Amino acid sequence: MIDLLKPLENCKLTLNNRLVMPPMATSKSEEDGKVSKDILDYYEEKSRGGFISLIIIEHSFITVKGKASDRQLSVADDSMVEKLKELSNIIHKNGSKAVMQINHAGSAASKEVTGFAPVGPSAIANPRLGNVPNELTKEEIKVIISEFASAARRTKEAGFDGVEIHSAHGYLLNQFFSPLTNKRKDEYGGEIAGRIKIHLEIIKAVRDIVGDDFPILLRLGGCDYMEGGITIEDSMVASKAFEKAGVDILDISGGFCGFIIPGNTSQGYFAPITLAIKEVVKIPVLLTGGITQASAAQKLLADGKADLIGVARAIYKDSKWAENAIKSIK
């Protein structure tokens, strides 16, 4: 039986327990996206004591065109690497592993922030924001794939323990996966195989540049919880393909619903998705979703709902949460 204190072994990313701090935007970076003192202080405080086995850094933009918001962290060019090294070093000194999440906002970006018109798989209104992006050409898709790969290279150069590709919360890769926003008629649209083609090409490009030993995580918006959107069955098919392509850990959250399920406040509310995905993959699956008590985390692991537990808002509100949780179990 898995419990919160059991190390994660037999994975490229070995961890000393099952507790993860998932990515949460802080808007604490410098104006240009560089790591600031505020960011360093924030992650130093959250990682203190090493009680959290893995900290996944907030989503960082791979290109200014894909920047989601002001003061978002950047991994968009090589000048960012030196300060990112300081960030990974601080987390490591405190005893936790660190993974960087890389992202393109797609139609969730705005011209006010980026200076560019937003783009997406199709010229379809973003279900959360209402804005209509320009449809990406195949050449533009190739550029974005290379930008993800370059961001992953910088992540490795900055000393992180792995990289997480963001395909959740209504951002670009979620937009490709979701039938709500992907109405393309070419090989990047249609059935699931077409809608995840960009994901598979990004995974390959990242793997080619970081090598076989560097862990790749993928955050999957496993369900849109909207009529005509991504279903759990879609995510089961996609997850098998991602595992085969070389993803080492799947981190499950919501799609266009964001990191919540409207009307559901149970602890671990994405568990039906993680349970279904665990049935079809062998790689570890990370569950997030409203978990605030160590006892709830223990039960979700014991019931086989996931291999790792992500606690976000509770740790955001209380930097001692992880220490208290771990000590309550010992």
PyMOL commands that set and color helices and strands:
alter all, ss='L'
color gray80, all
select helices_A, chain A and resi 37-50+64-66+78-93+106-108+111-114+138-157+172-177+192-195+197-210+232-245+271-278+294-302+313-317+321-329
alter helices_A, ss='H'
color red, helices_A
select strands_A, chain A and resi 19-21+54-61+97-103+119-120+134-135+162-167+216-221+249-253+285-287+308-310
alter strands_A, ss='S'
color yellow, strands_A
deselect
rebuild
show_as cartoon
